[in-house]
Amino acid sequence: MEYTILIHQAEEGGYWSEVPALPGCYSQGETIDETLSNTKEAVEAHLMALKEEEVAAPIEENLFIGKVRVEAV
């Protein structure tokens, strides 16, 4: 099973991540590689918790990520 993750630079340094298909599933790390590894663990823990609650694991819908440019106001 694969999930899309979004990685953000943290203001205090390092990175944090979120998993859009799994609301409430976040992680962090000092490097992108560490953040990826920690996010994998967070996803696994999140899915285990869902299984214990007998809730089906969400299947990620098509997710499109893009950017728009706007002029500064």
DSSP file (Angstrom, degrees, kcal/mol; ACC not computed):
  #  RESIDUE AA STRUCTURE BP1 BP2  ACC     N-H-->O    O-->H-N    N-H-->O    O-->H-N    TCO  KAPPA ALPHA  PHI   PSI    X-CA   Y-CA   Z-CA
    1    1 A M              0   0    0      0, 0.0     2,-0.4     0, 0.0    58,-0.0   0.000 360.0 360.0 360.0 135.9    0.0    0.0    0.0
    2    2 A E        -     0   0    0     58,-0.1     2,-0.4     2,-0.0    58,-0.3  -0.936 360.0-170.8-121.7 144.2    1.4    3.4   -0.9
    3    3 A Y        -     0   0    0     -2,-0.4     2,-0.3    56,-0.1    40,-0.0  -0.987  25.3-120.2-130.9 142.9    0.4    6.9    0.4
    4    4 A T        -     0   0    0     -2,-0.4    17,-0.4     2,-0.0     2,-0.4  -0.618  31.6-164.6 -76.2 136.9    1.4   10.3   -0.8
    5    5 A I        -     0   0    0     -2,-0.3     2,-0.5    14,-0.2    14,-0.2  -0.932  12.2-144.3-122.5 151.3    3.2   12.4    1.8
    6    6 A L  E     -A   18   0A   0     12,-2.6    12,-1.9    -2,-0.4     2,-0.5  -0.958  13.6-157.4-112.5 130.6    3.9   16.1    1.9
    7    7 A I  E     -A   17   0A   0     -2,-0.5     2,-0.3    10,-0.2    10,-0.2  -0.928  10.8-173.8-112.6 130.8    7.2   17.2    3.5
    8    8 A H  E     -A   16   0A   0      8,-3.4     8,-2.4    -2,-0.5     2,-0.4  -0.899  28.9-114.0-120.6 148.0    7.5   20.7    4.8
    9    9 A Q  E     -A   15   0A   0     -2,-0.3     2,-0.3     6,-0.2     6,-0.3  -0.684  35.8-130.3 -76.4 134.0   10.5   22.6    6.1
   10   10 A A    >   -     0   0    0      4,-2.2     3,-1.6    -2,-0.4     4,-0.1  -0.658   7.4-130.7 -86.3 141.7   10.0   23.4    9.8
   11   11 A E  T 3  S+     0   0    0     -2,-0.3    -1,-0.1     1,-0.3     3,-0.1   0.852 109.5  49.4 -58.6 -36.2   10.6   26.9   11.0
   12   12 A E  T 3  S-     0   0    0      1,-0.3    -1,-0.3    -3,-0.0     2,-0.1   0.411 129.1 -83.9 -85.6   2.9   12.8   25.7   13.9
   13   13 A G  S <  S+     0   0    0     -3,-1.6    -1,-0.3     1,-0.3     2,-0.1  -0.187  92.0  52.0 109.0 156.3   14.9   23.5   11.5
   14   14 A G  S    S-     0   0    0     16,-0.3    -4,-2.2    -3,-0.1     2,-0.3  -0.422  82.6 -78.6  79.8-159.1   14.4   20.0   10.1
   15   15 A Y  E     -AB   9  29A   0     14,-3.0    14,-2.1    -6,-0.3     2,-0.3  -0.929  27.1-156.8-140.7 158.6   11.3   18.9    8.4
   16   16 A W  E     -AB   8  28A   0     -8,-2.4    -8,-3.4    -2,-0.3     2,-0.3  -0.975  13.5-156.8-136.3 155.2    7.7   17.7    9.2
   17   17 A S  E     -AB   7  27A   0     10,-2.6    10,-1.6    -2,-0.3     2,-0.3  -0.894   6.8-164.0-132.3 158.9    5.4   15.6    7.1
   18   18 A E  E     -AB   6  26A   0    -12,-1.9   -12,-2.6    -2,-0.3     8,-0.2  -0.976  15.8-142.5-138.9 153.4    1.7   14.9    6.7
   19   19 A V    >   -     0   0    0      6,-1.7     3,-2.0     3,-0.4     6,-0.4  -0.910  11.2-161.7-117.9 100.2   -0.2   12.1    5.0
   20   20 A P  T 3  S+     0   0    0      0, 0.0    -1,-0.1     0, 0.0   -15,-0.1   0.809  89.3  53.6 -55.4 -34.3   -3.3   13.6    3.4
   21   21 A A  T 3  S+     0   0    0    -17,-0.4   -16,-0.1     1,-0.2    38,-0.0   0.650 109.1  52.1 -76.0 -13.8   -5.2   10.3    3.1
   22   22 A L  S X  S-     0   0    0     -3,-2.0     3,-2.3     3,-0.2    -3,-0.4  -0.737  86.4-147.2-123.4  81.7   -4.7    9.6    6.8
   23   23 A P  T 3  S+     0   0    0      0, 0.0     3,-0.1     0, 0.0    -2,-0.0  -0.195  84.5  22.0 -51.9 132.3   -5.9   12.7    8.7
   24   24 A G  T 3  S+     0   0    0      1,-0.2     2,-0.9    -5,-0.0    -6,-0.0   0.405  88.7 126.2  90.2  -1.8   -3.9   13.2   11.9
   25   25 A C    <   +     0   0    0     -3,-2.3    -6,-1.7    -6,-0.4     2,-0.3  -0.810  31.8 148.3 -95.5 107.1   -0.9   11.2   10.6
   26   26 A Y  E     +B   18   0A   0     -2,-0.9     2,-0.3    -8,-0.2    -8,-0.2  -0.881  16.7 171.0-131.7 160.9    2.2   13.5   10.9
   27   27 A S  E     -B   17   0A   0    -10,-1.6   -10,-2.6    -2,-0.3     2,-0.3  -0.922  10.7-155.4-155.7-177.3    5.8   13.0   11.6
   28   28 A Q  E     +B   16   0A   0     -2,-0.3     2,-0.3   -12,-0.3   -12,-0.2  -0.953   9.6 174.3-156.3 171.7    9.1   14.9   11.6
   29   29 A G  E     -B   15   0A   0    -14,-2.1   -14,-3.0    -2,-0.3     6,-0.1  -0.962  41.7-112.7-174.2 165.4   12.9   14.5   11.3
   30   30 A E  S    S+     0   0    0     -2,-0.3     2,-0.3   -16,-0.2   -16,-0.3   0.795 103.4  27.8 -78.4 -30.0   16.1   16.5   11.1
   31   31 A T  S  > S-     0   0    0      1,-0.1     4,-2.4   -17,-0.1   -16,-0.2  -0.807  86.3-110.6-124.9 167.3   16.7   15.4    7.5
   32   32 A I  H  > S+     0   0    0     -2,-0.3     4,-2.8     2,-0.2     5,-0.2   0.923 119.8  51.5 -64.3 -42.2   14.4   14.4    4.6
   33   33 A D  H  > S+     0   0    0      1,-0.2     4,-2.3     2,-0.2    -1,-0.2   0.918 111.5  46.7 -60.7 -42.7   15.6   10.8    4.9
   34   34 A E  H  > S+     0   0    0      2,-0.2     4,-2.7     1,-0.2    -1,-0.2   0.896 111.9  51.4 -65.6 -38.9   14.9   10.7    8.6
   35   35 A T  H  X S+     0   0    0     -4,-2.4     4,-2.4     2,-0.2    -2,-0.2   0.907 109.7  49.8 -63.9 -41.9   11.5   12.3    8.0
   36   36 A L  H  X S+     0   0    0     -4,-2.8     4,-2.2     2,-0.2    -2,-0.2   0.928 112.9  46.6 -61.4 -45.2   10.7    9.7    5.4
   37   37 A S  H  X S+     0   0    0     -4,-2.3     4,-1.8     1,-0.2    -2,-0.2   0.922 114.5  46.7 -63.7 -45.0   11.7    6.9    7.7
   38   38 A N  H  X S+     0   0    0     -4,-2.7     4,-2.2     1,-0.2    -1,-0.2   0.857 110.6  53.3 -66.2 -34.8    9.7    8.4   10.6
   39   39 A T  H  X S+     0   0    0     -4,-2.4     4,-2.8     2,-0.2    -1,-0.2   0.896 105.2  54.0 -67.6 -39.5    6.7    8.9    8.4
   40   40 A K  H  X S+     0   0    0     -4,-2.2     4,-2.4     1,-0.2    -2,-0.2   0.926 110.2  47.1 -58.4 -44.5    6.8    5.3    7.3
   41   41 A E  H  X S+     0   0    0     -4,-1.8     4,-2.4     1,-0.2    -1,-0.2   0.893 111.5  51.3 -63.5 -39.8    6.7    4.3   11.0
   42   42 A A  H  X S+     0   0    0     -4,-2.2     4,-2.6     2,-0.2    -2,-0.2   0.904 110.1  48.8 -64.8 -41.0    3.8    6.8   11.6
   43   43 A V  H  X S+     0   0    0     -4,-2.8     4,-2.7     2,-0.2     5,-0.2   0.929 111.4  49.7 -64.2 -44.8    1.8    5.4    8.7
   44   44 A E  H  X S+     0   0    0     -4,-2.4     4,-2.1     1,-0.2    -2,-0.2   0.917 113.2  46.3 -60.4 -43.3    2.3    1.8    9.9
   45   45 A A  H  X S+     0   0    0     -4,-2.4     4,-2.3     2,-0.2    -1,-0.2   0.900 112.0  51.3 -65.9 -40.6    1.3    2.8   13.5
   46   46 A H  H  X S+     0   0    0     -4,-2.6     4,-2.1     1,-0.2    -2,-0.2   0.926 111.3  47.2 -61.9 -45.4   -1.8    4.7   12.2
   47   47 A L  H  X S+     0   0    0     -4,-2.7     4,-2.3     1,-0.2    -1,-0.2   0.870 110.3  52.7 -66.6 -36.3   -2.9    1.7   10.1
   48   48 A M  H  X S+     0   0    0     -4,-2.1     4,-2.4    -5,-0.2    -1,-0.2   0.907 108.7  50.4 -63.8 -40.8   -2.4   -0.7   13.0
   49   49 A A  H  X S+     0   0    0     -4,-2.3     4,-1.7     2,-0.2    -2,-0.2   0.904 110.1  49.8 -64.3 -40.9   -4.6    1.6   15.2
   50   50 A L  H  <>S+     0   0    0     -4,-2.1     5,-3.1     1,-0.2    -1,-0.2   0.914 110.4  50.7 -62.2 -41.9   -7.3    1.6   12.5
   51   51 A K  H ><5S+     0   0    0     -4,-2.3     3,-1.5     1,-0.2    -2,-0.2   0.909 108.1  51.9 -62.9 -42.4   -7.1   -2.2   12.3
   52   52 A E  H 3<5S+     0   0    0     -4,-2.4    -1,-0.2     1,-0.3    -2,-0.2   0.839 111.0  48.0 -62.7 -32.5   -7.5   -2.5   16.1
   53   53 A E  T 3<5S-     0   0    0     -4,-1.7    -1,-0.3    -5,-0.2    -2,-0.2   0.396 116.6-119.4 -86.4   3.0  -10.5   -0.3   15.8
   54   54 A E  T < 5 +     0   0    0     -3,-1.5     2,-0.5     1,-0.2    -3,-0.2   0.869  65.7 143.4  58.6  41.0  -11.8   -2.5   13.0
   55   55 A V      < -     0   0    0     -5,-3.1    -1,-0.2    -6,-0.1    -2,-0.1  -0.934  54.5-113.8-109.6 131.9  -11.8    0.5   10.6
   56   56 A A        -     0   0    0     -2,-0.5     3,-0.1     1,-0.1    -5,-0.0  -0.354  33.9-106.6 -65.2 140.9  -10.8   -0.2    7.0
   57   57 A A        -     0   0    0      1,-0.1    -1,-0.1    -2,-0.0   -35,-0.1  -0.501  41.5-109.8 -66.3 131.3   -7.6    1.4    5.9
   58   58 A P        -     0   0    0      0, 0.0     2,-0.6     0, 0.0    -1,-0.1  -0.341  22.7-137.3 -63.6 141.8   -8.3    4.4    3.6
   59   59 A I        -     0   0    0     -3,-0.1     2,-0.2   -58,-0.0   -56,-0.1  -0.893  28.1-114.6 -98.1 127.3   -7.4    3.9   -0.1
   60   60 A E        -     0   0    0     -2,-0.6     3,-0.1   -58,-0.3     2,-0.1  -0.412  26.5-143.9 -66.8 128.4   -5.8    7.1   -1.4
   61   61 A E        -     0   0    0     -2,-0.2     2,-0.2     1,-0.2   -40,-0.1  -0.335  47.5 -64.7 -77.2 169.6   -7.9    8.8   -4.1
   62   62 A N        -     0   0    0     -2,-0.1     2,-0.5     1,-0.0    -1,-0.2  -0.413  59.9-163.2 -57.8 126.1   -6.1   10.5   -7.0
   63   63 A L        -     0   0    0     -2,-0.2     2,-0.5    -3,-0.1    -1,-0.0  -0.968   6.8-167.6-118.9 125.8   -4.2   13.3   -5.4
   64   64 A F        -     0   0    0     -2,-0.5     2,-0.5     2,-0.0    -2,-0.0  -0.952   1.1-165.5-116.3 129.8   -2.9   16.1   -7.5
   65   65 A I        +     0   0    0     -2,-0.5     2,-0.3     2,-0.0    -2,-0.0  -0.951  22.6 149.3-115.4 131.1   -0.3   18.5   -6.2
   66   66 A G        -     0   0    0     -2,-0.5     2,-0.3     2,-0.0    -2,-0.0  -0.875  33.9-125.2-148.3 179.5    0.3   21.7   -8.1
   67   67 A K        -     0   0    0     -2,-0.3     2,-0.4     2,-0.0    -2,-0.0  -0.958  11.3-160.5-131.5 150.4    1.4   25.3   -7.7
   68   68 A V        -     0   0    0     -2,-0.3     2,-0.5     2,-0.0    -2,-0.0  -0.985  13.3-141.4-127.4 143.9   -0.2   28.6   -8.8
   69   69 A R        +     0   0    0     -2,-0.4     2,-0.3     2,-0.0    -2,-0.0  -0.905  22.4 177.1-106.7 130.4    1.6   31.9   -9.1
   70   70 A V        -     0   0    0     -2,-0.5     2,-0.2     0, 0.0     3,-0.1  -0.941  33.7-106.0-127.6 152.8   -0.1   35.1   -8.1
   71   71 A E        -     0   0    0     -2,-0.3     2,-0.0     1,-0.1    -2,-0.0  -0.540  45.2 -99.8 -75.1 142.2    1.2   38.6   -8.0
   72   72 A A              0   0    0     -2,-0.2    -1,-0.1     1,-0.1     0, 0.0  -0.347 360.0 360.0 -61.6 140.4    1.9   40.0   -4.6
   73   73 A V              0   0    0     -3,-0.1    -1,-0.1    -2,-0.0    -2,-0.0   0.417 360.0 360.0 -94.3 360.0   -0.8   42.2   -3.2
